[in-house]
């Protein structure tokens, strides 16, 4: 059995319609304009993992907790079986653990745990500036926010599952 960490692949909603990028001879349009409205949580997760290793750091920081959650879930399923309950489906055996792992990841981001590990680029510049696309004016000066929680979609779409 393999523990998988990932995200539910959801599109990022674009509050602004895509604008035409003026073409100048020999110039390529900006990347953001090219990709406007086409990013998904899966794309963002791949980018964040490649650049910052967010999920890898999560496992390093919370590996023992993850093992405890899986152990507790298996123990509960075994106790139920020994008490005479019908056997659970494979997904139900690990259901409690997966929920606890998802909560731990979301809390790690909210509590800025990655900021303390000293990995280059964390905290992100956008987080330090308070950039948040939850607001009408995302680049307005605000207090710092947790890294990797710009819209909250990446955090809320995190999933753990066993195959």
C-alpha positions, 0 to 999 in steps of 0.5 A: 500500500502506498500513501499518496499526497496530492490535490483535487484538480480544480480550475482557478477561477479568473475574476477578470476576463483574459485581456489581449496582450499587445504584440510588439515585433520580436516580443512574446506575451507575458506568461501570466497573460498566456496562462490566464484562466488556465491554471488548475490546483494540479498545476499549482501543486506541481509548480510549488513542489518543484520549486519549494517541495511543500509536500516533501517538507510536510512529510519530513516535518510530520512523518511521525504524526502521519505514521501515528495517524495510520496506526490509529486508523488501523487499530480502530478498524482491527478493534471493530473487527474483533468486536464483531463488526463487519469488515470495512472497505479498504478506503474506510480502514484508512479514512480517519488517518487520511482526514487527520493527515489532510488536517495536519497539512492544512494546519502546517500551512496556516501556522507558517511552519514552513517559514521556520525551516530555512528553505530558500524562498520560504517565506515567499515574497508574495506572502511577505508583501501580503499579496492575496487574490481573495481581495478585489485589489490583490496587491494592496499593501497588507500584513504578511500572510502564510506562504502558499495560501494566496486564494486558499484553493491549493490548501483546501484541495489537498488530499491524502489517499492510499492505493 
